Amino acid sequence: MIGERLKELRTARNLSLRDLAAQAGVSATLLSQVERSVTDPSLETVRRLAAVFGESITSLFAEPNAPAVWISRPGNRSKLTAPAGRVSYERLTAGQSDLEVLRAVLAPGQVSADEPRGHPSTECVYVIQGELVAQIAGVDHLVKSGESISFDARLAHRYRNDSSGTVEIILSITPPSP
């Protein structure tokens, strides 16, 4: 799905794979693999591509004629992959709305990003299982199973699993942001 959309955006702007790769700071080989659905892009790559196109992350997953009602089923969800040691997300929303909902499982020691970052959105994280550390504006907040935390995502933030068990979360972002 993202591969087709990426190619559509790239060709509409008359960009070659090399041109887009240079602007996004990624390899043309990676972009070719994403366009052919050989590999899924990392969250950082999706952010970079969205910024090049002046689009939201959500728009890169947009499907033409998306249905008014959409059911998210395991095994059929798109994924935002992350480099080793960082969190990968499973998309629970269709991709054409003002709300992005993601599911993630953090292994012990995993983090969502090397450094905290902010973006113009509101976020809410619900912890399904385990204990999550939400680092927001330099302050660590421990969020336990059954609890949630909401905040202005313009504040630099990231998520960590400092425990010895896995942490499962649902993350909601509105509006979605690159």
ABEGO torsion letter per residue (X at the ends): XAAAAAAAAAAAAGBBAAAAAAAAGBBAAAAAAAAAGABBBBAAAAAAAAAAAGBBAAAAABBBGBBABBBBBBGABBBBBBBBGBBBBBBABAGBBABBBBBBBBBBGBBABABBBBBBBBBBBBBABEBBBBBBGGBBBBBBBGBBBBBBAABBBBBBBABABBBBBBBBBOBBBX
